[in-house]
Amino acid sequence: MAYLTQETLENMGFAALGRNVRISEKASLYEPEKMSLGDHTRIDDFCVVSGRVVTGRNVHIAPLCLVAGGSLGITFGDFSGLAYGVKVFSQSDDYSGATLTNPTVPAAYKAEHKAPVSLGRHVIVGANAVIAPGVELGEGAAVGAGAVVLRSCAPWTILTGVPARPGKTRARDLLAQEQALLQAEAEAEDAAAKPRPSPPTS
């Protein structure tokens, strides 16, 4: 997978750009000035990301995902991620038939539902799942493949089905791994910052 160069990323005009951000050359980003991307964020091939989007550190958006932040936004907590083909929306047309729909119609003739979406730390969303406007997935929540999430859920909940419903509780062992990773990174940074001894002079 080929990623955009650091120079290209810096010239795109992001609201904020962390370290080691990787975005595929084949991804499409619209309104990057509304996006704040944290350290180690990665966006893969054929993703479409638009509007207000905020990512923490170590966020992964797998190929073929749609992240439609709109005006109210989608927030990804640290270590959260989307598997292949996930769709996340912060706004939606009214499907009842009471108003016109689709983006070619002036706003006065529509009744869009707009609400921010939040994926907490360590949230993972399975392939081809759909997240609706206004959903808040608590820390550590896991969404099964193909699920349609219409309601918010408590932390560490596993959601499956159409519409998605809570089932088992997800294990929290990964929190210890997070601390080990952060500690290793801190030690590596400390080692890199220490001055190297000068070579002996003859």
Backbone as CSV, one residue per row, in Angstrom:
resi,resn,N_x,N_y,N_z,CA_x,CA_y,CA_z,C_x,C_y,C_z
1,MET,0.846,-1.191,0.000,0.000,0.000,0.000,0.884,1.244,0.000
2,ALA,0.615,2.167,-0.911,1.400,3.402,-1.003,0.712,4.509,-0.219
3,TYR,1.487,5.208,0.593,0.938,6.267,1.434,1.408,7.635,0.964
4,LEU,0.607,8.641,1.251,0.983,10.016,0.928,2.248,10.399,1.685
5,THR,3.056,11.238,1.082,4.281,11.686,1.733,3.958,12.661,2.864
6,GLN,4.914,12.823,3.769,4.731,13.769,4.869,4.508,15.178,4.339
7,GLU,5.218,15.543,3.295,5.044,16.874,2.714,3.630,17.069,2.182
8,THR,3.100,16.048,1.509,1.732,16.139,0.990,0.733,16.282,2.126
9,LEU,0.912,15.500,3.184,0.001,15.581,4.333,0.027,16.979,4.938
10,GLU,1.217,17.525,5.096,1.336,18.849,5.715,0.722,19.946,4.853
11,ASN,0.672,19.726,3.551,0.096,20.725,2.638,-1.404,20.585,2.457
12,MET,-2.007,19.561,3.061,-3.441,19.343,2.881,-4.298,20.245,3.761
13,GLY,-3.684,20.846,4.772,-4.411,21.814,5.590,-5.252,21.236,6.697
14,PHE,-4.826,20.128,7.284,-5.567,19.540,8.405,-5.630,20.513,9.581
15,ALA,-6.716,20.436,10.357,-6.803,21.248,11.577,-5.695,20.870,12.542
16,ALA,-5.370,19.573,12.594,-4.241,19.087,13.396,-3.751,17.789,12.774
17,LEU,-2.437,17.594,12.810,-1.832,16.407,12.208,-0.776,15.869,13.159
18,GLY,-0.996,14.644,13.649,-0.062,14.041,14.587,1.145,13.427,13.893
19,ARG,1.928,12.703,14.670,3.129,12.042,14.161,2.774,10.713,13.505
20,ASN,3.532,10.362,12.491,3.421,9.057,11.843,1.998,8.765,11.358
21,VAL,1.338,9.773,10.816,0.018,9.569,10.204,0.228,9.006,8.808
22,ARG,-0.509,7.940,8.481,-0.374,7.316,7.166,-1.738,7.273,6.483
23,ILE,-1.805,7.848,5.297,-3.047,7.876,4.522,-2.746,7.361,3.127
24,SER,-3.507,6.386,2.695,-3.283,5.795,1.388,-3.455,6.819,0.271
25,GLU,-2.647,6.659,-0.772,-2.804,7.495,-1.956,-4.155,7.274,-2.632
26,LYS,-4.796,6.148,-2.333,-6.077,5.813,-2.963,-7.281,6.173,-2.089
27,ALA,-7.050,6.781,-0.938,-8.157,7.246,-0.087,-8.606,8.624,-0.556
28,SER,-9.872,8.951,-0.285,-10.424,10.265,-0.643,-10.818,11.003,0.623
29,LEU,-10.226,12.186,0.835,-10.540,13.003,2.006,-11.116,14.335,1.546
30,TYR,-12.268,14.689,2.100,-12.949,15.929,1.754,-13.026,16.826,2.990
31,GLU,-12.700,18.099,2.828,-12.654,19.087,3.909,-11.645,18.702,4.989
32,PRO,-10.398,18.441,4.610,-9.399,18.074,5.624,-9.183,19.162,6.668
33,GLU,-9.539,20.407,6.342,-9.391,21.486,7.329,-10.283,21.280,8.545
34,LYS,-11.240,20.363,8.470,-12.111,20.051,9.604,-11.646,18.799,10.355
35,MET,-10.509,18.221,9.949,-10.053,16.954,10.524,-8.846,17.157,11.426
36,SER,-8.851,16.464,12.564,-7.716,16.439,13.486,-7.301,14.986,13.669
37,LEU,-6.131,14.636,13.172,-5.687,13.246,13.164,-4.550,13.054,14.158
38,GLY,-4.756,12.122,15.085,-3.779,11.871,16.134,-2.616,11.011,15.672
39,ASP,-1.616,10.880,16.549,-0.422,10.093,16.254,-0.773,8.679,15.803
40,HIS,-0.076,8.198,14.794,-0.188,6.818,14.310,-1.567,6.487,13.725
41,THR,-2.329,7.489,13.325,-3.586,7.223,12.623,-3.262,6.674,11.238
42,ARG,-4.052,5.682,10.800,-3.847,5.096,9.468,-5.177,4.948,8.749
43,ILE,-5.235,5.446,7.516,-6.428,5.370,6.674,-6.028,4.666,5.387
44,ASP,-6.686,3.545,5.094,-6.245,2.662,4.020,-6.948,2.920,2.682
45,ASP,-6.661,2.044,1.708,-7.163,2.188,0.344,-8.680,2.321,0.252
46,PHE,-9.099,3.180,-0.655,-10.500,3.309,-1.074,-11.448,3.742,0.044
47,CYS,-10.916,4.363,1.075,-11.771,4.962,2.109,-12.228,6.339,1.636
48,VAL,-13.423,6.721,2.083,-13.916,8.080,1.878,-14.161,8.673,3.252
49,VAL,-13.438,9.744,3.554,-13.543,10.401,4.861,-13.867,11.866,4.600
50,SER,-14.930,12.360,5.251,-15.354,13.733,4.965,-15.844,14.439,6.215
51,GLY,-15.772,15.765,6.186,-16.325,16.577,7.265,-15.496,16.544,8.535
52,ARG,-16.164,16.806,9.651,-15.488,16.924,10.948,-15.182,15.533,11.505
53,VAL,-13.897,15.195,11.533,-13.442,13.892,12.021,-12.242,14.119,12.934
54,VAL,-12.279,13.503,14.116,-11.195,13.623,15.088,-10.751,12.218,15.485
55,THR,-9.460,11.944,15.390,-8.956,10.648,15.820,-7.955,10.815,16.950
56,GLY,-7.968,9.878,17.874,-6.931,9.805,18.893,-5.708,9.135,18.307
57,ARG,-4.897,8.532,19.154,-3.693,7.847,18.678,-4.013,6.403,18.303
58,ASN,-3.226,5.857,17.373,-3.347,4.471,16.949,-4.764,4.108,16.495
59,VAL,-5.337,4.963,15.677,-6.658,4.700,15.093,-6.455,4.139,13.693
60,HIS,-7.206,3.074,13.365,-7.079,2.445,12.048,-8.426,2.410,11.353
61,ILE,-8.440,2.867,10.097,-9.633,2.803,9.249,-9.254,1.942,8.053
62,ALA,-9.813,0.736,8.002,-9.443,-0.264,7.009,-10.010,0.081,5.627
63,PRO,-9.578,-0.628,4.580,-10.041,-0.316,3.231,-11.562,-0.335,3.087
64,LEU,-12.029,0.516,2.168,-13.433,0.565,1.745,-14.380,1.119,2.804
65,CYS,-13.873,1.825,3.799,-14.740,2.422,4.819,-15.248,3.788,4.373
66,LEU,-16.411,4.154,4.895,-16.969,5.488,4.711,-17.123,6.126,6.082
67,VAL,-16.514,7.291,6.277,-16.604,8.033,7.533,-17.118,9.419,7.188
68,ALA,-18.418,9.640,7.388,-19.072,10.882,6.982,-19.329,11.749,8.202
69,GLY,-18.362,12.611,8.505,-18.441,13.414,9.721,-19.418,14.571,9.643
70,GLY,-19.699,15.072,8.445,-20.624,16.186,8.303,-20.205,17.388,9.135
71,SER,-21.200,18.128,9.610,-20.915,19.345,10.376,-20.734,19.084,11.866
72,LEU,-21.321,17.999,12.399,-21.271,17.752,13.843,-20.165,16.795,14.261
73,GLY,-19.736,15.932,13.380,-18.504,15.212,13.603,-18.582,13.788,14.113
74,ILE,-17.466,13.097,13.876,-17.243,11.734,14.360,-15.909,11.726,15.095
75,THR,-15.910,11.187,16.313,-14.711,11.149,17.141,-14.297,9.705,17.395
76,PHE,-13.024,9.420,17.176,-12.454,8.099,17.425,-11.512,8.196,18.621
77,GLY,-11.751,7.380,19.633,-10.843,7.337,20.773,-9.573,6.577,20.447
78,ASP,-8.577,6.674,21.328,-7.302,5.982,21.141,-7.506,4.485,20.918
79,PHE,-6.733,3.917,19.994,-6.709,2.477,19.722,-8.037,1.935,19.195
80,SER,-8.886,2.788,18.669,-10.136,2.305,18.068,-9.904,2.015,16.595
81,GLY,-10.841,1.260,15.985,-10.636,0.927,14.586,-11.874,0.405,13.900
82,LEU,-11.864,0.553,12.576,-12.934,0.055,11.718,-12.364,-1.024,10.805
83,ALA,-13.048,-2.168,10.712,-12.657,-3.214,9.778,-13.172,-2.861,8.376
84,TYR,-12.929,-3.726,7.427,-13.264,-3.473,6.027,-14.744,-3.109,5.838
85,GLY,-14.983,-2.058,5.070,-16.324,-1.746,4.604,-17.277,-1.155,5.617
86,VAL,-16.790,-0.668,6.740,-17.674,-0.068,7.755,-18.150,1.300,7.276
87,LYS,-19.403,1.637,7.624,-19.977,2.949,7.297,-20.369,3.638,8.601
88,VAL,-19.892,4.877,8.787,-20.221,5.656,9.981,-20.785,7.002,9.526
89,PHE,-21.995,7.329,9.973,-22.677,8.545,9.542,-23.006,9.443,10.724
90,SER,-22.802,10.741,10.572,-23.250,11.695,11.588,-24.513,12.430,11.141
91,GLN,-25.016,12.111,9.953,-26.275,12.699,9.505,-26.949,11.757,8.515
92,SER,-28.276,11.860,8.456,-29.052,10.956,7.612,-30.326,11.639,7.141
93,ASP,-30.777,11.295,5.944,-32.060,11.789,5.458,-33.209,11.199,6.256
94,ASP,-34.383,11.819,6.147,-35.617,11.313,6.742,-36.216,10.294,5.771
95,TYR,-36.288,9.047,6.188,-36.761,7.976,5.313,-38.272,7.757,5.410
96,SER,-38.986,8.544,6.195,-40.417,8.320,6.416,-41.283,8.695,5.226
97,GLY,-40.759,9.522,4.335,-41.558,10.016,3.221,-42.163,11.379,3.482
98,ALA,-41.904,11.944,4.655,-42.475,13.246,5.001,-41.794,14.390,4.258
99,THR,-40.538,14.157,3.830,-39.792,15.217,3.143,-39.039,14.633,1.956
100,LEU,-38.508,15.517,1.135,-37.624,15.082,0.067,-36.287,14.620,0.653
101,THR,-35.538,13.905,-0.141,-34.244,13.387,0.303,-33.192,13.592,-0.770
102,ASN,-31.960,13.344,-0.406,-30.719,13.313,-1.190,-30.096,14.692,-1.329
103,PRO,-28.793,14.729,-1.543,-28.055,15.994,-1.478,-28.319,16.969,-2.617
104,THR,-29.063,16.558,-3.632,-29.370,17.498,-4.713,-30.536,18.412,-4.372
105,VAL,-31.223,18.136,-3.251,-32.415,18.884,-2.854,-32.041,19.964,-1.838
106,PRO,-32.535,21.200,-1.991,-32.257,22.253,-1.006,-32.710,21.856,0.402
107,ALA,-31.989,22.344,1.406,-32.251,21.975,2.800,-33.672,22.301,3.241
108,ALA,-34.280,23.338,2.682,-35.637,23.737,3.077,-36.672,22.659,2.799
109,TYR,-36.344,21.714,1.927,-37.300,20.671,1.548,-36.951,19.318,2.162
110,LYS,-35.993,19.338,3.088,-35.562,18.091,3.717,-35.624,18.219,5.236
111,ALA,-35.525,17.080,5.916,-35.469,17.066,7.386,-34.388,16.080,7.806
112,GLU,-33.130,16.460,7.589,-32.022,15.578,7.938,-31.880,15.428,9.451
113,HIS,-31.547,14.223,9.853,-31.210,13.981,11.260,-29.699,14.097,11.389
114,LYS,-29.241,15.027,12.229,-27.818,15.251,12.428,-27.476,15.095,13.910
115,ALA,-26.466,14.298,14.209,-26.033,14.105,15.594,-24.610,13.560,15.584
116,PRO,-23.763,14.034,16.485,-22.372,13.561,16.508,-22.278,12.088,16.895
117,VAL,-21.212,11.449,16.443,-20.947,10.043,16.739,-19.633,9.948,17.497
118,SER,-19.587,9.058,18.477,-18.378,8.897,19.281,-18.038,7.419,19.435
119,LEU,-16.818,7.063,19.073,-16.297,5.721,19.313,-15.237,5.851,20.399
120,GLY,-15.479,5.219,21.532,-14.573,5.346,22.663,-13.254,4.623,22.445
121,ARG,-12.372,4.756,23.401,-11.071,4.090,23.341,-11.258,2.577,23.208
122,HIS,-10.443,1.970,22.363,-10.418,0.519,22.157,-11.693,-0.036,21.530
123,VAL,-12.533,0.808,20.953,-13.709,0.307,20.236,-13.250,-0.344,18.937
124,ILE,-13.843,-1.481,18.604,-13.557,-2.140,17.338,-14.871,-2.456,16.649
125,VAL,-14.945,-2.140,15.354,-16.179,-2.311,14.587,-15.903,-3.293,13.460
126,GLY,-16.686,-4.379,13.405,-16.474,-5.447,12.435,-16.870,-5.078,11.019
127,ALA,-16.420,-5.885,10.074,-16.595,-5.625,8.646,-18.052,-5.386,8.270
128,ASN,-18.249,-4.359,7.447,-19.553,-4.036,6.857,-20.624,-3.627,7.867
129,ALA,-20.223,-3.284,9.069,-21.191,-2.756,10.039,-21.547,-1.318,9.679
130,VAL,-22.684,-0.855,10.212,-23.152,0.515,9.975,-23.413,1.170,11.324
131,ILE,-22.893,2.387,11.504,-23.094,3.154,12.729,-23.926,4.382,12.374
132,ALA,-25.068,4.552,13.046,-26.011,5.621,12.728,-25.683,6.911,13.475
133,PRO,-26.234,8.039,13.015,-26.018,9.316,13.702,-26.435,9.265,15.167
134,GLY,-25.649,9.916,16.014,-25.978,10.020,17.433,-25.504,8.884,18.293
135,VAL,-24.934,7.843,17.707,-24.487,6.682,18.476,-23.203,6.997,19.225
136,GLU,-23.149,6.579,20.484,-21.945,6.657,21.297,-21.582,5.242,21.739
137,LEU,-20.447,4.770,21.268,-19.967,3.448,21.661,-18.969,3.631,22.795
138,GLY,-19.313,3.090,23.971,-18.470,3.262,25.142,-17.127,2.578,24.993
139,GLU,-16.188,2.959,25.846,-14.838,2.395,25.798,-14.878,0.878,25.694
140,GLY,-14.087,0.340,24.784,-13.940,-1.102,24.679,-15.087,-1.838,24.024
141,ALA,-16.091,-1.140,23.536,-17.205,-1.819,22.874,-16.722,-2.505,21.603
142,ALA,-17.368,-3.616,21.243,-17.040,-4.343,20.017,-18.330,-4.574,19.235
143,VAL,-18.297,-4.263,17.949,-19.463,-4.403,17.081,-19.201,-5.528,16.095
144,GLY,-20.108,-6.486,16.020,-19.939,-7.627,15.136,-20.088,-7.263,13.672
145,ALA,-19.547,-8.107,12.804,-19.617,-7.887,11.366,-21.067,-7.808,10.906
146,GLY,-21.349,-6.830,10.046,-22.673,-6.688,9.464,-23.729,-6.101,10.378
147,ALA,-23.376,-5.716,11.582,-24.346,-5.163,12.530,-24.775,-3.765,12.100
148,VAL,-25.990,-3.390,12.465,-26.497,-2.043,12.227,-26.764,-1.417,13.593
149,VAL,-25.922,-0.462,13.975,-25.973,0.105,15.327,-26.788,1.397,15.290
150,LEU,-27.939,1.373,15.943,-28.836,2.521,15.967,-28.871,3.202,17.324
151,ARG,-28.347,2.532,18.352,-28.388,3.076,19.705,-27.019,2.997,20.366
152,SER,-26.796,3.875,21.318,-25.534,3.906,22.064,-25.429,2.684,22.968
153,CYS,-24.218,2.390,23.418,-24.033,1.235,24.294,-23.036,1.558,25.402
154,ALA,-23.104,0.775,26.456,-22.216,0.925,27.602,-20.815,0.427,27.254
155,PRO,-19.814,0.834,28.032,-18.456,0.352,27.793,-18.349,-1.165,27.853
156,TRP,-17.433,-1.697,27.049,-17.066,-3.112,27.029,-18.222,-4.032,26.655
157,THR,-19.188,-3.507,25.915,-20.318,-4.288,25.427,-20.002,-4.862,24.047
158,ILE,-20.455,-6.085,23.783,-20.360,-6.674,22.454,-21.734,-6.590,21.803
159,LEU,-21.795,-5.937,20.638,-23.050,-5.731,19.926,-23.076,-6.576,18.657
160,THR,-24.210,-7.222,18.402,-24.364,-7.990,17.165,-25.799,-7.876,16.676
161,GLY,-25.988,-8.097,15.375,-27.333,-8.208,14.821,-27.825,-6.969,14.105
162,VAL,-29.039,-7.102,13.554,-29.708,-6.025,12.821,-31.149,-5.926,13.330
163,PRO,-31.477,-4.886,14.089,-30.550,-3.888,14.628,-29.665,-4.509,15.719
164,ALA,-28.530,-3.889,15.966,-27.569,-4.434,16.927,-28.120,-4.403,18.347
165,ARG,-27.859,-5.488,19.062,-28.271,-5.596,20.461,-27.086,-6.054,21.308
166,PRO,-27.056,-5.622,22.573,-25.937,-6.018,23.440,-25.998,-7.484,23.816
167,GLY,-24.822,-8.092,23.907,-24.734,-9.489,24.310,-23.734,-9.657,25.423
168,LYS,-22.650,-10.346,25.140,-21.633,-10.616,26.144,-20.833,-9.356,26.465
169,THR,-20.045,-9.455,27.529,-19.119,-8.383,27.900,-17.734,-8.716,27.367
170,ARG,-17.083,-7.739,26.797,-15.761,-7.939,26.223,-14.692,-7.946,27.310
171,ALA,-13.683,-8.786,27.142,-12.563,-8.844,28.091,-11.758,-7.549,28.055
172,ARG,-11.107,-7.235,29.178,-10.328,-6.002,29.286,-8.826,-6.247,29.377
173,ASP,-8.395,-7.448,29.010,-6.975,-7.782,29.094,-6.115,-6.834,28.266
174,LEU,-6.688,-6.300,27.210,-5.922,-5.428,26.306,-5.412,-4.162,26.992
175,LEU,-6.007,-3.774,28.113,-5.561,-2.568,28.809,-4.134,-2.720,29.325
176,ALA,-3.780,-3.935,29.757,-2.409,-4.179,30.204,-1.437,-4.077,29.029
177,GLN,-1.878,-4.558,27.850,-1.045,-4.458,26.655,-0.847,-3.001,26.238
178,GLU,-1.895,-2.190,26.421,-1.770,-0.758,26.123,-0.683,-0.128,26.985
179,GLN,-0.708,-0.425,28.274,0.291,0.150,29.164,1.695,-0.309,28.820
180,ALA,1.834,-1.579,28.426,3.147,-2.087,28.032,3.657,-1.372,26.784
181,LEU,2.768,-1.146,25.828,3.156,-0.435,24.603,3.583,0.992,24.908
182,LEU,2.801,1.689,25.703,3.127,3.083,26.034,4.447,3.180,26.790
183,GLN,4.692,2.231,27.683,5.937,2.219,28.430,7.130,1.982,27.501
184,ALA,6.969,1.036,26.571,8.044,0.753,25.623,8.334,1.967,24.750
185,GLU,7.294,2.661,24.324,7.483,3.860,23.501,8.193,4.956,24.289
186,ALA,7.807,5.125,25.554,8.432,6.157,26.383,9.915,5.857,26.592
187,GLU,10.238,4.593,26.818,11.636,4.212,27.020,12.450,4.433,25.738
188,ALA,11.845,4.124,24.587,12.538,4.327,23.313,12.794,5.808,23.058
189,GLU,11.820,6.643,23.386,11.995,8.084,23.210,13.071,8.633,24.140
190,ASP,13.096,8.136,25.387,14.131,8.568,26.334,15.520,8.189,25.832
191,ALA,15.624,6.979,25.305,16.927,6.509,24.811,17.381,7.347,23.613
192,ALA,16.424,7.696,22.753,16.774,8.485,21.570,17.180,9.910,21.936
193,ALA,16.635,10.404,23.049,16.919,11.787,23.445,18.253,11.935,24.165
194,LYS,18.804,10.840,24.694,20.072,10.921,25.420,21.205,11.239,24.451
195,PRO,22.093,12.169,24.836,23.223,12.493,23.952,24.192,11.310,23.819
196,ARG,24.680,11.106,22.621,25.635,10.053,22.403,27.046,10.532,22.794
197,PRO,27.849,9.651,23.375,29.224,10.066,23.747,30.035,10.414,22.520
198,SER,30.838,11.428,22.674,31.704,11.842,21.568,32.803,10.799,21.344
199,PRO,33.180,10.609,20.096,34.276,9.656,19.850,35.595,10.192,20.432
200,PRO,36.473,9.308,20.872,37.752,9.762,21.453,38.598,10.482,20.401
201,THR,39.277,11.490,20.860,40.194,12.225,19.958,41.592,11.691,20.111
202,SER,42.328,11.643,19.042,43.690,11.109,19.093,44.677,12.189,19.526
